[in-house]
């Protein structure tokens, strides 16, 4: 019985350190690819940056320069640089008042 404890413990540690983190990465990537929408700024696995102009099933149309649009598969998306919803929220947010009297231009 004692001979089985070490191999089972080793398998449990391998599962915790190797398999679980890989599953988390795989889930996060699947969520990223499923949530790409028109207006998102993305980077492809080839290192090309562009804005998503259209999504049709597994095909994503990306504008990489003015009037230059390429069609890629969702699997070629490496990361999202920013989302449209995030940038719109940042643009509508009012700057916070810091309470700094010198910023008002009232120098004494």
N, CA, C and O atoms as a GROMACS GRO file, in nm:
protein
  432
    1UNK      N    1   0.082  -0.120   0.000
    1UNK     CA    2   0.000   0.000   0.000
    1UNK      C    3   0.086   0.126   0.000
    1UNK      O    4   0.057   0.221  -0.072
    2UNK      N    5   0.192   0.126   0.079
    2UNK     CA    6   0.280   0.241   0.088
    2UNK      C    7   0.351   0.266  -0.046
    2UNK      O    8   0.390   0.378  -0.075
    3UNK      N    9   0.366   0.161  -0.125
    3UNK     CA   10   0.432   0.176  -0.254
    3UNK      C   11   0.345   0.253  -0.354
    3UNK      O   12   0.398   0.309  -0.450
    4UNK      N   13   0.216   0.256  -0.333
    4UNK     CA   14   0.125   0.326  -0.424
    4UNK      C   15   0.105   0.473  -0.387
    4UNK      O   16   0.058   0.550  -0.470
    5UNK      N   17   0.139   0.511  -0.267
    5UNK     CA   18   0.115   0.648  -0.221
    5UNK      C   19   0.199   0.748  -0.300
    5UNK      O   20   0.147   0.850  -0.346
    6UNK      N   21   0.326   0.722  -0.316
    6UNK     CA   22   0.414   0.816  -0.387
    6UNK      C   23   0.373   0.835  -0.533
    6UNK      O   24   0.362   0.949  -0.577
    7UNK      N   25   0.351   0.730  -0.611
    7UNK     CA   26   0.308   0.751  -0.751
    7UNK      C   27   0.174   0.825  -0.762
    7UNK      O   28   0.158   0.910  -0.850
    8UNK      N   29   0.080   0.795  -0.674
    8UNK     CA   30  -0.048   0.866  -0.677
    8UNK      C   31  -0.031   1.012  -0.640
    8UNK      O   32  -0.095   1.100  -0.699
    9UNK      N   33   0.054   1.038  -0.544
    9UNK     CA   34   0.083   1.177  -0.505
    9UNK      C   35   0.152   1.251  -0.620
    9UNK      O   36   0.122   1.367  -0.646
   10UNK      N   37   0.242   1.185  -0.688
   10UNK     CA   38   0.310   1.244  -0.802
   10UNK      C   39   0.212   1.276  -0.915
   10UNK      O   40   0.221   1.381  -0.978
   11UNK      N   41   0.119   1.187  -0.940
   11UNK     CA   42   0.016   1.212  -1.042
   11UNK      C   43  -0.073   1.331  -1.004
   11UNK      O   44  -0.109   1.412  -1.090
   12UNK      N   45  -0.107   1.341  -0.878
   12UNK     CA   46  -0.190   1.452  -0.832
   12UNK      C   47  -0.117   1.586  -0.848
   12UNK      O   48  -0.178   1.684  -0.889
   13UNK      N   49   0.010   1.589  -0.817
   13UNK     CA   50   0.089   1.712  -0.832
   13UNK      C   51   0.104   1.748  -0.979
   13UNK      O   52   0.092   1.865  -1.015
   14UNK      N   53   0.128   1.651  -1.063
   14UNK     CA   54   0.138   1.678  -1.207
   14UNK      C   55   0.006   1.733  -1.261
   14UNK      O   56   0.006   1.825  -1.342
   15UNK      N   57  -0.104   1.676  -1.217
   15UNK     CA   58  -0.235   1.725  -1.260
   15UNK      C   59  -0.255   1.869  -1.218
   15UNK      O   60  -0.302   1.952  -1.296
   16UNK      N   61  -0.220   1.900  -1.094
   16UNK     CA   62  -0.241   2.035  -1.041
   16UNK      C   63  -0.151   2.138  -1.109
   16UNK      O   64  -0.195   2.252  -1.132
   17UNK      N   65  -0.029   2.103  -1.143
   17UNK     CA   66   0.066   2.200  -1.198
   17UNK      C   67   0.072   2.202  -1.350
   17UNK      O   68   0.116   2.301  -1.408
   18UNK      N   69   0.030   2.096  -1.416
   18UNK     CA   70   0.040   2.092  -1.561
   18UNK      C   71  -0.095   2.098  -1.633
   18UNK      O   72  -0.112   2.174  -1.727
   19UNK      N   73  -0.188   2.019  -1.589
   19UNK     CA   74  -0.313   2.006  -1.663
   19UNK      C   75  -0.411   2.118  -1.631
   19UNK      O   76  -0.472   2.173  -1.723
   20UNK      N   77  -0.428   2.154  -1.506
   20UNK     CA   78  -0.524   2.260  -1.470
   20UNK      C   79  -0.489   2.396  -1.532
   20UNK      O   80  -0.579   2.460  -1.587
   21UNK      N   81  -0.364   2.443  -1.526
   21UNK     CA   82  -0.333   2.571  -1.592
   21UNK      C   83  -0.357   2.567  -1.743
   21UNK      O   84  -0.401   2.666  -1.801
   22UNK      N   85  -0.329   2.454  -1.806
   22UNK     CA   86  -0.352   2.443  -1.950
   22UNK      C   87  -0.500   2.449  -1.981
   22UNK      O   88  -0.540   2.510  -2.081
   23UNK      N   89  -0.584   2.388  -1.898
   23UNK     CA   90  -0.729   2.395  -1.918
   23UNK      C   91  -0.778   2.538  -1.904
   23UNK      O   92  -0.866   2.581  -1.980
   24UNK      N   93  -0.724   2.613  -1.808
   24UNK     CA   94  -0.764   2.753  -1.789
   24UNK      C   95  -0.727   2.836  -1.912
   24UNK      O   96  -0.807   2.918  -1.957
   25UNK      N   97  -0.607   2.816  -1.966
   25UNK     CA   98  -0.565   2.888  -2.086
   25UNK      C   99  -0.655   2.854  -2.204
   25UNK      O  100  -0.693   2.942  -2.281
   26UNK      N  101  -0.688   2.728  -2.218
   26UNK     CA  102  -0.771   2.684  -2.329
   26UNK      C  103  -0.911   2.744  -2.318
   26UNK      O  104  -0.969   2.785  -2.420
   27UNK      N  105  -0.966   2.750  -2.198
   27UNK     CA  106  -1.098   2.810  -2.177
   27UNK      C  107  -1.095   2.959  -2.206
   27UNK      O  108  -1.186   3.012  -2.269
   28UNK      N  109  -0.991   3.028  -2.160
   28UNK     CA  110  -0.979   3.172  -2.183
   28UNK      C  111  -0.967   3.202  -2.332
   28UNK      O  112  -1.025   3.299  -2.380
   29UNK      N  113  -0.893   3.121  -2.405
   29UNK     CA  114  -0.878   3.142  -2.549
   29UNK      C  115  -1.009   3.119  -2.621
   29UNK      O  116  -1.045   3.196  -2.711
   30UNK      N  117  -1.082   3.016  -2.583
   30UNK     CA  118  -1.212   2.989  -2.645
   30UNK      C  119  -1.309   3.104  -2.620
   30UNK      O  120  -1.385   3.142  -2.709
   31UNK      N  121  -1.306   3.160  -2.499
   31UNK     CA  122  -1.392   3.275  -2.468
   31UNK      C  123  -1.352   3.398  -2.550
   31UNK      O  124  -1.438   3.472  -2.597
   32UNK      N  125  -1.222   3.419  -2.566
   32UNK     CA  126  -1.174   3.531  -2.647
   32UNK      C  127  -1.222   3.519  -2.791
   32UNK      O  128  -1.276   3.614  -2.847
   33UNK      N  129  -1.203   3.402  -2.850
   33UNK     CA  130  -1.241   3.383  -2.990
   33UNK      C  131  -1.392   3.394  -3.010
   33UNK      O  132  -1.437   3.443  -3.114
   34UNK      N  133  -1.469   3.350  -2.912
   34UNK     CA  134  -1.614   3.357  -2.923
   34UNK      C  135  -1.666   3.500  -2.905
   34UNK      O  136  -1.774   3.533  -2.954
   35UNK      N  137  -1.590   3.583  -2.835
   35UNK     CA  138  -1.641   3.717  -2.802
   35UNK      C  139  -1.589   3.828  -2.894
   35UNK      O  140  -1.617   3.945  -2.869
   36UNK      N  141  -1.516   3.794  -2.999
   36UNK     CA  142  -1.467   3.895  -3.092
   36UNK      C  143  -1.586   3.953  -3.168
   36UNK      O  144  -1.666   3.880  -3.225
   37UNK      N  145  -1.596   4.087  -3.167
   37UNK     CA  146  -1.706   4.155  -3.234
   37UNK      C  147  -1.653   4.266  -3.325
   37UNK      O  148  -1.536   4.302  -3.319
   38UNK      N  149  -1.742   4.318  -3.407
   38UNK     CA  150  -1.707   4.427  -3.498
   38UNK      C  151  -1.660   4.547  -3.417
   38UNK      O  152  -1.724   4.587  -3.320
   39UNK      N  153  -1.547   4.604  -3.458
   39UNK     CA  154  -1.492   4.720  -3.391
   39UNK      C  155  -1.376   4.688  -3.298
   39UNK      O  156  -1.301   4.777  -3.259
   40UNK      N  157  -1.362   4.561  -3.261
   40UNK     CA  158  -1.250   4.522  -3.175
   40UNK      C  159  -1.118   4.537  -3.249
   40UNK      O  160  -1.110   4.511  -3.369
   41UNK      N  161  -1.017   4.580  -3.178
   41UNK     CA  162  -0.881   4.587  -3.233
   41UNK      C  163  -0.812   4.457  -3.192
   41UNK      O  164  -0.805   4.425  -3.073
   42UNK      N  165  -0.759   4.383  -3.290
   42UNK     CA  166  -0.699   4.253  -3.261
   42UNK      C  167  -0.557   4.246  -3.317
   42UNK      O  168  -0.514   4.330  -3.395
   43UNK      N  169  -0.486   4.142  -3.274
   43UNK     CA  170  -0.357   4.109  -3.333
   43UNK      C  171  -0.364   3.961  -3.372
   43UNK      O  172  -0.414   3.878  -3.296
   44UNK      N  173  -0.314   3.929  -3.491
   44UNK     CA  174  -0.319   3.792  -3.540
   44UNK      C  175  -0.196   3.714  -3.491
   44UNK      O  176  -0.102   3.772  -3.436
   45UNK      N  177  -0.199   3.585  -3.512
   45UNK     CA  178  -0.084   3.503  -3.474
   45UNK      C  179   0.038   3.537  -3.556
   45UNK      O  180   0.150   3.507  -3.515
   46UNK      N  181   0.019   3.600  -3.671
   46UNK     CA  182   0.131   3.645  -3.756
   46UNK      C  183   0.183   3.782  -3.718
   46UNK      O  184   0.279   3.830  -3.777
   47UNK      N  185   0.119   3.846  -3.617
   47UNK     CA  186   0.166   3.976  -3.571
   47UNK      C  187   0.103   4.095  -3.641
   47UNK      O  188   0.152   4.207  -3.628
   48UNK      N  189  -0.004   4.073  -3.716
   48UNK     CA  190  -0.069   4.182  -3.788
   48UNK      C  191  -0.178   4.241  -3.701
   48UNK      O  192  -0.265   4.169  -3.652
   49UNK      N  193  -0.174   4.373  -3.682
   49UNK     CA  194  -0.275   4.444  -3.605
   49UNK      C  195  -0.382   4.496  -3.699
   49UNK      O  196  -0.353   4.536  -3.812
   50UNK      N  197  -0.508   4.496  -3.652
   50UNK     CA  198  -0.614   4.549  -3.734
   50UNK      C  199  -0.744   4.556  -3.658
   50UNK      O  200  -0.756   4.504  -3.547
   51UNK      N  201  -0.842   4.620  -3.720
   51UNK     CA  202  -0.974   4.633  -3.660
   51UNK      C  203  -1.073   4.540  -3.728
   51UNK      O  204  -1.073   4.527  -3.851
   52UNK      N  205  -1.156   4.476  -3.649
   52UNK     CA  206  -1.256   4.383  -3.703
   52UNK      C  207  -1.368   4.464  -3.769
   52UNK      O  208  -1.428   4.550  -3.705
   53UNK      N  209  -1.395   4.435  -3.895
   53UNK     CA  210  -1.501   4.506  -3.967
   53UNK      C  211  -1.624   4.420  -3.988
   53UNK      O  212  -1.735   4.472  -4.005
   54UNK      N  213  -1.607   4.287  -3.988
   54UNK     CA  214  -1.720   4.198  -4.010
   54UNK      C  215  -1.686   4.059  -3.956
   54UNK      O  216  -1.571   4.016  -3.962
   55UNK      N  217  -1.787   3.991  -3.904
   55UNK     CA  218  -1.770   3.855  -3.854
   55UNK      C  219  -1.876   3.768  -3.919
   55UNK      O  220  -1.996   3.795  -3.905
   56UNK      N  221  -1.834   3.664  -3.991
   56UNK     CA  222  -1.925   3.569  -4.055
   56UNK      C  223  -1.882   3.428  -4.018
   56UNK      O  224  -1.792   3.373  -4.080
   57UNK      N  225  -1.946   3.371  -3.919
   57UNK     CA  226  -1.912   3.235  -3.877
   57UNK      C  227  -1.769   3.229  -3.825
   57UNK      O  228  -1.734   3.297  -3.729
   58UNK      N  229  -1.687   3.146  -3.890
   58UNK     CA  230  -1.546   3.134  -3.851
   58UNK      C  231  -1.456   3.234  -3.923
   58UNK      O  232  -1.338   3.243  -3.892
   59UNK      N  233  -1.512   3.308  -4.018
   59UNK     CA  234  -1.434   3.408  -4.090
   59UNK      C  235  -1.448   3.544  -4.024
   59UNK      O  236  -1.557   3.587  -3.987
   60UNK      N  237  -1.334   3.612  -4.009
   60UNK     CA  238  -1.330   3.746  -3.952
   60UNK      C  239  -1.262   3.837  -4.053
   60UNK      O  240  -1.152   3.806  -4.100
   61UNK      N  241  -1.326   3.947  -4.086
   61UNK     CA  242  -1.269   4.043  -4.180
   61UNK      C  243  -1.202   4.154  -4.100
   61UNK      O  244  -1.265   4.217  -4.014
   62UNK      N  245  -1.074   4.177  -4.128
   62UNK     CA  246  -0.992   4.269  -4.051
   62UNK      C  247  -0.936   4.376  -4.142
   62UNK      O  248  -0.877   4.346  -4.246
   63UNK      N  249  -0.955   4.502  -4.105
   63UNK     CA  250  -0.897   4.613  -4.180
   63UNK      C  251  -0.760   4.642  -4.120
   63UNK      O  252  -0.748   4.682  -4.004
   64UNK      N  253  -0.656   4.621  -4.202
   64UNK     CA  254  -0.519   4.638  -4.153
   64UNK      C  255  -0.458   4.771  -4.196
   64UNK      O  256  -0.355   4.812  -4.143
   65UNK      N  257  -0.522   4.839  -4.290
   65UNK     CA  258  -0.482   4.971  -4.338
   65UNK      C  259  -0.606   5.034  -4.400
   65UNK      O  260  -0.702   4.962  -4.429
   66UNK      N  261  -0.605   5.163  -4.422
   66UNK     CA  262  -0.722   5.223  -4.486
   66UNK      C  263  -0.752   5.156  -4.620
   66UNK      O  264  -0.666   5.148  -4.708
   67UNK      N  265  -0.873   5.109  -4.635
   67UNK     CA  266  -0.920   5.041  -4.757
   67UNK      C  267  -0.846   4.911  -4.787
   67UNK      O  268  -0.845   4.868  -4.902
   68UNK      N  269  -0.784   4.849  -4.688
   68UNK     CA  270  -0.719   4.719  -4.706
   68UNK      C  271  -0.780   4.625  -4.602
   68UNK      O  272  -0.758   4.640  -4.482
   69UNK      N  273  -0.857   4.528  -4.650
   69UNK     CA  274  -0.926   4.436  -4.561
   69UNK      C  275  -0.885   4.293  -4.596
   69UNK      O  276  -0.882   4.256  -4.713
   70UNK      N  277  -0.855   4.214  -4.494
   70UNK     CA  278  -0.818   4.074  -4.515
   70UNK      C  279  -0.917   3.986  -4.440
   70UNK      O  280  -0.977   4.027  -4.341
   71UNK      N  281  -0.933   3.865  -4.490
   71UNK     CA  282  -1.019   3.766  -4.426
   71UNK      C  283  -0.931   3.665  -4.355
   71UNK      O  284  -0.841   3.607  -4.416
   72UNK      N  285  -0.957   3.643  -4.228
   72UNK     CA  286  -0.881   3.544  -4.151
   72UNK      C  287  -0.979   3.452  -4.080
   72UNK      O  288  -1.098   3.484  -4.070
   73UNK      N  289  -0.932   3.342  -4.031
   73UNK     CA  290  -1.013   3.253  -3.952
   73UNK      C  291  -1.002   3.293  -3.805
   73UNK      O  292  -0.903   3.352  -3.764
   74UNK      N  293  -1.104   3.262  -3.727
   74UNK     CA  294  -1.102   3.300  -3.585
   74UNK      C  295  -0.978   3.243  -3.514
   74UNK      O  296  -0.924   3.307  -3.423
   75UNK      N  297  -0.935   3.126  -3.553
   75UNK     CA  298  -0.820   3.063  -3.490
   75UNK      C  299  -0.690   3.140  -3.509
   75UNK      O  300  -0.593   3.116  -3.436
   76UNK      N  301  -0.686   3.230  -3.606
   76UNK     CA  302  -0.566   3.310  -3.631
   76UNK      C  303  -0.558   3.433  -3.542
   76UNK      O  304  -0.460   3.508  -3.550
   77UNK      N  305  -0.657   3.455  -3.458
   77UNK     CA  306  -0.655   3.569  -3.367
   77UNK      C  307  -0.574   3.531  -3.244
   77UNK      O  308  -0.606   3.435  -3.175
   78UNK      N  309  -0.469   3.608  -3.218
   78UNK     CA  310  -0.383   3.580  -3.104
   78UNK      C  311  -0.433   3.650  -2.978
   78UNK      O  312  -0.431   3.592  -2.869
   79UNK      N  313  -0.477   3.777  -2.992
   79UNK     CA  314  -0.519   3.853  -2.875
   79UNK      C  315  -0.604   3.971  -2.919
   79UNK      O  316  -0.606   4.008  -3.036
   80UNK      N  317  -0.674   4.028  -2.824
   80UNK     CA  318  -0.753   4.148  -2.848
   80UNK      C  319  -0.677   4.264  -2.785
   80UNK      O  320  -0.644   4.260  -2.667
   81UNK      N  321  -0.651   4.367  -2.864
   81UNK     CA  322  -0.580   4.484  -2.814
   81UNK      C  323  -0.675   4.565  -2.726
   81UNK      O  324  -0.639   4.604  -2.615
   82UNK      N  325  -0.795   4.591  -2.776
   82UNK     CA  326  -0.899   4.655  -2.695
   82UNK      C  327  -1.035   4.629  -2.755
   82UNK      O  328  -1.048   4.596  -2.873
   83UNK      N  329  -1.136   4.644  -2.672
   83UNK     CA  330  -1.275   4.625  -2.715
   83UNK      C  331  -1.338   4.760  -2.741
   83UNK      O  332  -1.297   4.860  -2.684
   84UNK      N  333  -1.437   4.762  -2.828
   84UNK     CA  334  -1.508   4.884  -2.858
   84UNK      C  335  -1.580   4.935  -2.734
   84UNK      O  336  -1.579   5.055  -2.708
   85UNK      N  337  -1.642   4.848  -2.657
   85UNK     CA  338  -1.718   4.888  -2.538
   85UNK      C  339  -1.627   4.956  -2.436
   85UNK      O  340  -1.668   5.051  -2.371
   86UNK      N  341  -1.503   4.907  -2.422
   86UNK     CA  342  -1.410   4.966  -2.326
   86UNK      C  343  -1.370   5.108  -2.369
   86UNK      O  344  -1.363   5.198  -2.286
   87UNK      N  345  -1.343   5.126  -2.497
   87UNK     CA  346  -1.299   5.258  -2.542
   87UNK      C  347  -1.414   5.358  -2.538
   87UNK      O  348  -1.391   5.475  -2.509
   88UNK      N  349  -1.536   5.314  -2.566
   88UNK     CA  350  -1.650   5.404  -2.557
   88UNK      C  351  -1.674   5.445  -2.412
   88UNK      O  352  -1.709   5.561  -2.386
   89UNK      N  353  -1.657   5.353  -2.318
   89UNK     CA  354  -1.675   5.385  -2.177
   89UNK      C  355  -1.568   5.483  -2.130
   89UNK      O  356  -1.596   5.573  -2.051
   90UNK      N  357  -1.445   5.466  -2.179
   90UNK     CA  358  -1.337   5.557  -2.142
   90UNK      C  359  -1.361   5.696  -2.198
   90UNK      O  360  -1.329   5.795  -2.133
   91UNK      N  361  -1.416   5.705  -2.318
   91UNK     CA  362  -1.439   5.834  -2.382
   91UNK      C  363  -1.550   5.912  -2.314
   91UNK      O  364  -1.547   6.036  -2.311
   92UNK      N  365  -1.649   5.842  -2.259
   92UNK     CA  366  -1.760   5.912  -2.195
   92UNK      C  367  -1.733   5.941  -2.048
   92UNK      O  368  -1.806   6.019  -1.987
   93UNK      N  369  -1.630   5.881  -1.991
   93UNK     CA  370  -1.599   5.903  -1.850
   93UNK      C  371  -1.546   6.045  -1.830
   93UNK      O  372  -1.466   6.094  -1.910
   94UNK      N  373  -1.591   6.110  -1.724
   94UNK     CA  374  -1.545   6.244  -1.691
   94UNK      C  375  -1.416   6.235  -1.611
   94UNK      O  376  -1.400   6.144  -1.530
   95UNK      N  377  -1.322   6.327  -1.632
   95UNK     CA  378  -1.198   6.324  -1.554
   95UNK      C  379  -1.229   6.351  -1.407
   95UNK      O  380  -1.314   6.434  -1.374
   96UNK      N  381  -1.160   6.283  -1.320
   96UNK     CA  382  -1.182   6.298  -1.176
   96UNK      C  383  -1.120   6.428  -1.127
   96UNK      O  384  -1.015   6.470  -1.176
   97UNK      N  385  -1.185   6.492  -1.030
   97UNK     CA  386  -1.134   6.615  -0.971
   97UNK      C  387  -1.029   6.577  -0.868
   97UNK      O  388  -1.058   6.506  -0.771
   98UNK      N  389  -0.907   6.625  -0.888
   98UNK     CA  390  -0.798   6.589  -0.799
   98UNK      C  391  -0.792   6.679  -0.678
   98UNK      O  392  -0.724   6.647  -0.580
   99UNK      N  393  -0.860   6.792  -0.683
   99UNK     CA  394  -0.859   6.882  -0.569
   99UNK      C  395  -0.733   6.967  -0.564
   99UNK      O  396  -0.708   7.033  -0.463
  100UNK      N  397  -0.653   6.966  -0.669
  100UNK     CA  398  -0.529   7.041  -0.674
  100UNK      C  399  -0.561   7.186  -0.713
  100UNK      O  400  -0.607   7.211  -0.825
  101UNK      N  401  -0.538   7.280  -0.624
  101UNK     CA  402  -0.573   7.420  -0.647
  101UNK      C  403  -0.485   7.481  -0.757
  101UNK      O  404  -0.531   7.570  -0.829
  102UNK      N  405  -0.362   7.436  -0.771
  102UNK     CA  406  -0.273   7.493  -0.871
  102UNK      C  407  -0.316   7.454  -1.012
  102UNK      O  408  -0.280   7.523  -1.108
  103UNK      N  409  -0.391   7.346  -1.027
  103UNK     CA  410  -0.438   7.304  -1.158
  103UNK      C  411  -0.547   7.396  -1.211
  103UNK      O  412  -0.571   7.399  -1.331
  104UNK      N  413  -0.614   7.471  -1.123
  104UNK     CA  414  -0.720   7.561  -1.164
  104UNK      C  415  -0.666   7.690  -1.223
  104UNK      O  416  -0.742   7.767  -1.282
  105UNK      N  417  -0.538   7.715  -1.208
  105UNK     CA  418  -0.477   7.838  -1.259
  105UNK      C  419  -0.486   7.953  -1.160
  105UNK      O  420  -0.453   8.067  -1.196
  106UNK      N  421  -0.527   7.928  -1.038
  106UNK     CA  422  -0.537   8.031  -0.935
  106UNK      C  423  -0.409   8.031  -0.852
  106UNK      O  424  -0.409   7.985  -0.738
  107UNK      N  425  -0.301   8.081  -0.907
  107UNK     CA  426  -0.175   8.086  -0.833
  107UNK      C  427  -0.174   8.207  -0.743
  107UNK      O  428  -0.216   8.316  -0.784
  108UNK      N  429  -0.128   8.191  -0.622
  108UNK     CA  430  -0.125   8.302  -0.527
  108UNK      C  431   0.015   8.342  -0.496
  108UNK      O  432   0.038   8.435  -0.418
   0.00000   0.00000   0.00000
